[in-house]
Amino acid sequence: MDIFLILLYSFPLFYIISSIWKIIDKKRNQDCYIIDYECYKPPSDRMLSTKFSGEIMKRNKALGLNEYKFLLRAIVSSGIGEQTYAPKMMFDGKEYCSTHNDALEEMDEFFFDSIDKLLKRTGVSPQEIDVLVVNISMLACIPSMSSRIINIYKMREDVKAYNLTGMGCSASLIAINLVQSIFKASKNVNALVITSESLTPNWYTGNDKSMILSNCLFRTGGGAILLSNNLAHKNRAMLKLKCLVRTHHGAKEESFNCCQQREDSQGRKGVYLCKNLPKSATRAFVENLKVIAPKILPIRELLRFAFLTYFKKKSSQSSPKGGARPVINFKTGVDHFCLHTGGKAVIDGIKQSLNLMESDVEPSRMTLHRFGNTSASSLWYVLGYMEAKKRLKKGDKLFMISFGAGFKCNSAMWEVLKDLDRGNVWEDCIADYPRTNLSNPFMEKFAWINDEDPRTFNADDYEIPE
């Protein structure tokens, strides 16, 4: 009888303790860790110099003199250097007659290089992958690219595969967000995220300036990221996701239309970039910051900003001219800024909006120069630069920001779990960066063309004056 009473009275306590432990255990297994990542580095014979870019444009018979000069100026003022990469079809002279197989070959080269290296380095076999997320925005095929990877690596029959298209340059964090949601529902999950873009079938062959610009901006690249919520992998993890915020302005007509894949008046397909794109990007960026700032910044900075904003509003009522607007200091909660390398203007815009120093945007600016805009995978090249420079230390906070068609702005805060110092795609050239002079040498040669038709111009015939 005494034992029965003891059990009877202790049951509620046992139930409470058990419930608390289940909540704690569930929370512990919802964390999202990056175990490792790998960026794609094409072979050196795929480097796309400005001179070769000019040769490629000469092959477009639809271009007139004005369009040709416009493109050359766009390339040399874009912040993109002489060592970025282009797909194989460009060097084979097939950019105007590429096939579906050419596009698949471009992706296979990336898969076999990056996925192989990532799995070998981590010691994780393809059969240990529970979730596969592939984002390649402008290449949709049957079977899907995720199915293609499953076939190549002979993954398990119960692997959960997701294939994302049309997400644009912000797709990496969308894929991470999908994995994060899956982690909240299941324990001990390994996820592989594959992010790239297919340039082969998306080369524009017309002369619309709003569409030929994309030919200058995008370069070959890709990334493979291994994530897990398995606590057994916590000690080997590189980064831990603290929070992620997605902002989508697709309901706004101006934002929806500012970046589109479409056909021109002659029926030639390409990517249209509207002059209102910077405005749409800024609007989405501001809305995103409003949501994520309270999640990543200390209370004292939020109170300081609110206090200054309040008195600024009061003073403006009495003095219409007012003064400088208050600026929130993101560096009070962020150690490193990992910005999408959408272009020189994008980096400059974020720098100004967040009141950052040149050293804060250095990784993104140098990545744009060395690898160009590799679409959704660009964030991981920027991360690789920071790691190669040995700047990521245990406990540091890393802030990622990306933009994409739609129009979307996505951001994420990561915590560095250990000092990061390993070789990556920057290994053979990191000593050459940062560079103080990012001007393209071809610009100086091109400046002396005057009114000469660039299509008959040979840069090797000109000497750069002292």
VONULO-626242 format. One line per 10 residues: number of its first residue (from 1); for each residue y, z, x of C-alpha. Coordinates in Angstrom, 3 decimals. Example, Ala and Ser with C-alpha at 12.3 -4.5 7.8 and 13.67 -1.06 7.14 Angstrom:
BEGIN
1 = -4.500 7.800 12.300 | -1.060 7.140 13.670 .
//
This chain:
BEGIN
1 = 0.000 0.000 0.000 | 2.421 0.890 2.824 | 1.694 -2.381 4.574 | 2.312 -4.257 1.325 | 5.703 -2.554 0.869 | 6.675 -3.265 4.462 | 5.835 -6.943 4.013 | 7.634 -7.015 0.676 | 10.866 -5.542 2.066 | 10.754 -7.544 5.328 .
11 = 10.263 -10.903 3.604 | 13.968 -11.452 2.725 | 14.957 -10.674 6.332 | 12.284 -13.029 7.645 | 13.451 -15.726 5.258 | 17.086 -15.342 6.378 | 16.179 -15.433 10.086 | 13.931 -18.449 9.514 | 16.666 -20.299 7.628 | 19.257 -19.591 10.328 .
21 = 16.860 -20.778 13.027 | 16.181 -24.024 11.111 | 19.919 -24.702 10.881 | 20.429 -24.001 14.592 | 17.410 -26.090 15.572 | 18.553 -28.983 13.399 | 22.034 -28.849 14.887 | 20.679 -28.781 18.437 | 18.643 -31.929 17.774 | 21.552 -33.869 16.294 .
31 = 23.375 -34.250 19.605 | 23.802 -37.782 20.942 | 23.275 -38.180 24.692 | 23.647 -41.220 26.926 | 20.758 -41.067 29.369 | 21.818 -44.135 31.344 | 23.390 -47.577 30.987 | 23.318 -50.906 32.789 | 25.941 -53.677 32.896 | 25.012 -57.313 33.435 .
41 = 26.158 -59.062 36.586 | 25.436 -62.807 36.532 | 24.544 -64.625 39.779 | 27.428 -65.463 42.106 | 27.144 -69.192 41.423 | 28.459 -68.496 37.898 | 31.871 -67.311 39.101 | 34.656 -69.022 37.194 | 37.682 -69.695 39.373 | 40.986 -70.784 37.885 .
51 = 40.625 -74.121 39.627 | 37.248 -74.703 37.965 | 38.727 -73.561 34.648 | 41.263 -76.356 35.021 | 38.467 -78.838 35.721 | 36.656 -77.728 32.575 | 39.782 -78.207 30.486 | 40.209 -81.718 31.882 | 36.906 -82.584 30.225 | 38.459 -81.897 26.811 .
61 = 39.835 -85.278 25.796 | 41.570 -83.743 22.767 | 44.060 -81.853 24.938 | 47.514 -83.256 25.507 | 49.851 -82.462 28.362 | 51.530 -79.555 26.544 | 48.225 -77.950 25.520 | 46.863 -78.279 29.036 | 49.890 -76.602 30.590 | 49.767 -73.911 27.889 .
71 = 46.178 -73.069 28.781 | 46.795 -72.973 32.529 | 49.726 -70.612 32.047 | 47.635 -68.458 29.704 | 44.861 -68.137 32.277 | 47.037 -67.274 35.240 | 49.097 -64.717 33.298 | 46.167 -63.052 31.528 | 45.339 -60.513 34.262 | 41.941 -62.159 34.760 .
81 = 40.960 -62.816 38.369 | 38.966 -65.416 40.266 | 35.545 -63.721 40.196 | 34.671 -63.515 36.509 | 31.575 -65.249 35.135 | 30.821 -68.053 32.689 | 27.529 -69.131 31.070 | 25.286 -71.690 32.759 | 26.125 -74.472 30.325 | 29.712 -74.555 31.672 .
91 = 28.462 -75.461 35.153 | 26.039 -78.009 33.705 | 28.918 -79.747 31.914 | 27.405 -79.021 28.497 | 30.220 -77.013 26.902 | 30.827 -79.842 24.411 | 27.164 -80.534 23.661 | 25.420 -77.174 24.015 | 22.253 -76.535 22.029 | 20.763 -73.513 20.294 .
101 = 18.285 -73.187 23.160 | 21.198 -72.996 25.615 | 22.575 -70.031 23.670 | 19.201 -68.301 23.654 | 18.812 -68.933 27.392 | 22.183 -67.256 27.997 | 21.011 -64.152 26.143 | 17.563 -64.104 27.765 | 19.123 -64.029 31.233 | 21.072 -60.941 30.223 .
111 = 18.074 -59.272 28.568 | 15.721 -59.735 31.511 | 18.294 -58.483 33.993 | 19.896 -55.473 32.316 | 17.100 -54.137 30.114 | 14.571 -54.425 32.936 | 16.822 -52.525 35.346 | 17.665 -49.817 32.809 | 14.072 -49.098 31.804 | 12.861 -49.150 35.402 .
121 = 15.556 -46.738 36.595 | 15.046 -44.271 33.735 | 11.268 -44.470 33.748 | 11.250 -45.102 29.994 | 8.750 -47.678 28.785 | 9.498 -50.131 25.944 | 6.868 -48.303 23.844 | 8.959 -45.133 24.013 | 11.917 -46.790 22.275 | 12.160 -45.581 18.662 .
131 = 15.390 -47.348 17.669 | 16.794 -50.702 18.816 | 20.341 -51.786 17.951 | 21.532 -55.225 19.067 | 25.102 -56.452 18.595 | 25.945 -60.045 19.482 | 28.740 -61.034 17.157 | 28.791 -64.823 17.236 | 25.130 -65.753 17.523 | 22.894 -65.371 14.497 .
141 = 19.361 -66.697 14.758 | 15.957 -66.452 13.076 | 14.081 -64.419 14.141 | 16.970 -62.082 14.980 | 17.971 -61.143 18.514 | 16.519 -57.663 17.959 | 13.181 -59.261 17.034 | 13.424 -61.419 20.152 | 13.764 -58.318 22.336 | 10.886 -56.593 20.539 .
151 = 8.729 -59.656 21.228 | 9.741 -59.895 24.892 | 9.095 -56.218 25.612 | 6.193 -55.719 23.180 | 7.696 -52.679 21.492 | 5.869 -50.560 18.919 | 5.260 -51.757 15.381 | 7.216 -48.844 13.930 | 10.366 -49.358 16.046 | 13.477 -49.269 13.851 .
161 = 15.436 -52.447 14.634 | 19.014 -53.251 13.640 | 20.814 -56.530 14.338 | 24.624 -56.488 14.087 | 26.687 -59.688 13.947 | 30.347 -60.395 13.256 | 31.519 -56.978 14.510 | 33.608 -58.416 17.339 | 34.818 -56.546 20.405 | 34.489 -53.132 18.750 .
171 = 30.747 -53.473 18.141 | 29.623 -51.080 20.911 | 30.995 -47.981 19.211 | 29.757 -49.229 15.832 | 26.257 -49.397 17.320 | 26.687 -45.919 18.822 | 27.793 -44.611 15.420 | 24.672 -46.072 13.813 | 22.479 -44.366 16.408 | 24.390 -41.114 15.898 .
181 = 23.609 -41.232 12.160 | 19.918 -41.812 12.848 | 19.858 -38.880 15.264 | 21.132 -36.576 12.510 | 18.083 -37.392 10.406 | 15.300 -37.349 13.028 | 14.327 -35.319 16.082 | 13.250 -36.506 19.532 | 14.444 -40.112 19.127 | 15.085 -42.597 21.938 .
191 = 17.504 -45.435 21.110 | 18.334 -48.605 23.019 | 21.685 -50.301 22.322 | 22.179 -53.880 23.514 | 25.717 -55.239 23.463 | 26.902 -58.687 24.497 | 28.509 -61.885 23.263 | 27.267 -65.465 23.269 | 29.870 -67.866 24.661 | 27.611 -70.933 24.750 .
201 = 27.853 -72.006 21.074 | 31.455 -70.887 20.637 | 33.421 -73.065 23.027 | 36.302 -74.682 21.144 | 36.669 -78.423 21.765 | 39.916 -79.054 19.881 | 43.618 -78.692 20.668 | 44.877 -76.008 18.260 | 46.749 -73.551 20.510 | 45.751 -70.587 18.331 .
211 = 42.089 -71.463 18.907 | 41.944 -72.793 22.464 | 43.382 -69.499 23.724 | 40.015 -67.773 23.197 | 38.485 -70.207 25.716 | 40.682 -68.589 28.377 | 40.083 -64.949 27.491 | 36.339 -64.382 27.150 | 33.813 -64.121 29.978 | 30.060 -63.590 30.322 .
221 = 28.843 -59.985 30.314 | 26.693 -57.449 28.535 | 25.434 -53.901 28.558 | 22.256 -51.961 27.793 | 22.621 -48.275 26.894 | 19.797 -45.753 26.517 | 20.546 -42.826 24.188 | 18.513 -39.873 22.992 | 18.702 -36.644 20.990 | 15.580 -35.278 22.652 .
231 = 16.446 -31.921 24.215 | 13.907 -32.618 26.946 | 16.293 -35.346 28.229 | 19.416 -33.194 28.125 | 19.330 -32.244 31.813 | 19.170 -35.881 32.924 | 21.819 -37.140 30.479 | 25.137 -38.541 31.727 | 27.368 -38.172 28.668 | 27.371 -36.287 25.373 .
241 = 29.128 -37.649 22.302 | 31.667 -35.167 20.930 | 33.144 -37.216 18.089 | 33.568 -40.813 16.939 | 36.122 -42.263 14.504 | 36.130 -45.741 12.952 | 39.144 -47.352 11.263 | 38.804 -50.570 9.243 | 41.773 -52.498 7.824 | 39.749 -55.318 6.283 .
251 = 41.373 -54.651 2.904 | 44.736 -55.764 4.330 | 45.049 -59.566 4.181 | 47.174 -59.793 7.332 | 44.686 -57.725 9.333 | 41.651 -59.538 7.928 | 43.048 -62.969 8.815 | 44.440 -62.243 12.303 | 41.183 -62.978 14.168 | 38.620 -65.325 12.650 .
261 = 35.859 -67.718 13.550 | 36.689 -70.883 11.632 | 37.082 -74.661 11.781 | 40.309 -76.489 12.575 | 41.676 -79.435 10.604 | 39.236 -81.744 12.420 | 36.221 -79.592 11.581 | 35.830 -78.202 15.116 | 34.643 -74.590 15.205 | 36.364 -71.917 17.254 .
271 = 37.959 -68.464 17.218 | 41.431 -68.346 15.688 | 43.876 -65.752 17.074 | 46.964 -65.210 14.912 | 50.370 -64.239 16.297 | 50.228 -61.163 14.017 | 47.173 -59.796 15.871 | 49.169 -57.321 18.033 | 50.832 -55.921 14.901 | 47.481 -55.482 13.133 .
281 = 45.963 -53.873 16.227 | 48.838 -51.411 16.518 | 48.586 -50.439 12.860 | 44.830 -49.802 13.090 | 45.295 -47.937 16.366 | 47.883 -45.571 14.891 | 45.700 -44.806 11.866 | 42.728 -44.117 14.105 | 44.722 -41.736 16.310 | 45.856 -39.758 13.265 .
291 = 42.219 -38.955 12.495 | 40.805 -38.366 15.961 | 43.748 -36.497 17.536 | 43.077 -33.207 15.672 | 39.423 -33.437 16.739 | 40.025 -33.830 20.478 | 43.351 -32.176 21.306 | 44.038 -28.447 21.779 | 45.815 -26.547 18.999 | 48.817 -25.849 21.211 .
301 = 49.522 -29.566 21.658 | 49.168 -30.257 17.936 | 51.578 -27.412 17.146 | 54.035 -28.607 19.794 | 54.010 -32.136 18.385 | 54.371 -30.891 14.792 | 57.255 -28.632 15.822 | 59.108 -31.458 17.610 | 58.478 -33.892 14.764 | 59.860 -31.421 12.224 .
311 = 63.076 -30.836 14.156 | 63.411 -34.540 14.908 | 63.334 -35.217 11.174 | 65.893 -32.473 10.531 | 68.226 -33.718 13.260 | 68.002 -37.318 12.068 | 69.324 -36.264 8.678 | 72.494 -34.911 10.259 | 72.692 -37.500 13.061 | 71.368 -40.925 12.020 .
321 = 71.228 -42.175 15.635 | 68.913 -39.339 16.646 | 67.065 -39.434 19.972 | 63.699 -40.405 21.385 | 60.791 -39.920 19.008 | 58.300 -37.146 19.875 | 55.176 -38.328 21.677 | 51.877 -36.501 21.475 | 50.353 -35.825 24.893 | 46.734 -36.988 24.799 .
331 = 46.245 -35.976 28.411 | 46.131 -32.330 27.298 | 42.650 -33.017 25.905 | 41.561 -36.164 27.745 | 40.756 -36.609 31.433 | 39.868 -40.324 31.455 | 40.811 -43.275 29.247 | 38.221 -46.025 28.788 | 40.120 -48.879 27.115 | 38.833 -52.203 25.824 .
341 = 39.857 -55.011 28.185 | 41.110 -57.280 25.413 | 43.861 -58.588 27.636 | 46.886 -57.563 29.650 | 48.984 -57.139 26.491 | 46.358 -54.872 24.895 | 46.240 -52.578 27.928 | 50.035 -52.503 28.224 | 50.345 -51.709 24.509 | 47.958 -48.740 24.645 .
351 = 49.630 -47.476 27.796 | 53.001 -47.459 26.071 | 51.713 -46.005 22.786 | 49.959 -43.080 24.475 | 52.645 -42.621 27.129 | 50.073 -43.029 29.913 | 50.521 -43.420 33.655 | 49.443 -46.562 35.494 | 46.576 -44.570 37.017 | 45.242 -43.897 33.492 .
361 = 44.889 -47.601 32.667 | 43.848 -48.630 36.175 | 40.100 -48.777 35.349 | 40.701 -51.129 32.413 | 43.200 -53.289 34.279 | 40.875 -53.670 37.286 | 37.911 -54.403 35.004 | 39.892 -57.144 33.265 | 40.681 -58.633 36.676 | 37.114 -58.465 38.020 .
371 = 34.971 -59.163 34.934 | 37.436 -60.406 32.302 | 37.134 -59.705 28.591 | 33.394 -59.385 27.995 | 33.918 -58.488 24.326 | 32.044 -55.406 23.066 | 30.449 -54.696 26.445 | 33.782 -54.324 28.263 | 33.883 -50.537 27.718 | 30.791 -50.091 29.860 .
381 = 32.256 -52.053 32.780 | 35.319 -49.794 32.611 | 33.024 -46.767 32.607 | 31.210 -48.264 35.594 | 34.499 -48.542 37.497 | 35.243 -44.843 36.979 | 31.751 -43.929 38.072 | 31.893 -46.160 41.161 | 35.171 -44.474 42.113 | 33.449 -41.069 41.755 .
391 = 36.067 -39.879 39.266 | 33.733 -38.595 36.545 | 32.995 -34.907 37.110 | 30.980 -32.444 35.069 | 32.977 -31.161 32.102 | 35.473 -34.052 32.071 | 36.461 -35.571 28.716 | 36.313 -39.358 28.393 | 38.168 -41.184 25.593 | 36.926 -44.675 24.583 .
401 = 39.073 -47.043 22.507 | 38.018 -50.473 21.232 | 39.393 -53.131 18.886 | 37.676 -55.863 16.919 | 38.105 -58.534 14.278 | 38.291 -57.314 10.735 | 40.618 -55.657 11.841 | 38.968 -52.592 13.366 | 39.857 -49.829 15.797 | 37.096 -47.480 16.915 .
411 = 37.350 -44.525 19.278 | 35.023 -41.907 20.711 | 35.245 -38.793 22.853 | 32.508 -38.093 25.401 | 31.826 -35.099 27.614 | 30.602 -35.771 31.161 | 27.471 -33.661 31.705 | 27.160 -34.056 35.464 | 29.010 -35.532 38.422 | 28.376 -39.278 38.185 .
421 = 27.811 -41.087 41.444 | 25.354 -43.975 41.516 | 25.399 -47.662 42.302 | 26.269 -50.177 39.589 | 27.783 -53.650 39.127 | 30.889 -52.541 41.035 | 28.963 -51.527 44.147 | 29.711 -54.596 46.275 | 33.431 -54.824 45.474 | 34.675 -51.345 44.531 .
431 = 36.239 -50.905 47.986 | 38.615 -53.795 47.171 | 40.022 -51.927 44.143 | 42.472 -50.895 42.904 | 44.619 -53.870 43.765 | 48.370 -53.644 43.619 | 48.832 -57.391 43.347 | 46.894 -58.946 40.470 | 48.851 -62.198 40.382 | 46.708 -65.294 40.314 .
441 = 47.214 -67.430 43.472 | 46.836 -70.599 41.426 | 50.061 -69.713 39.577 | 52.075 -70.239 42.743 | 50.493 -73.633 43.258 | 50.867 -74.554 39.611 | 54.574 -73.648 39.675 | 55.261 -76.582 41.999 | 53.764 -79.173 39.668 | 57.042 -79.482 37.752 .
451 = 56.599 -82.311 35.266 | 53.539 -83.799 36.891 | 50.581 -84.224 34.573 | 48.196 -81.341 35.473 | 45.229 -83.493 34.515 | 45.858 -85.570 37.662 | 46.787 -82.541 39.766 | 44.665 -81.358 42.688 | 45.551 -77.809 43.775 | 44.013 -78.368 47.201 .
461 = 46.721 -80.919 48.008 | 49.450 -78.268 47.777 | 50.318 -75.489 50.180 | 51.676 -72.183 48.898 | 55.159 -71.820 50.424 | 56.028 -68.741 52.480 .
//
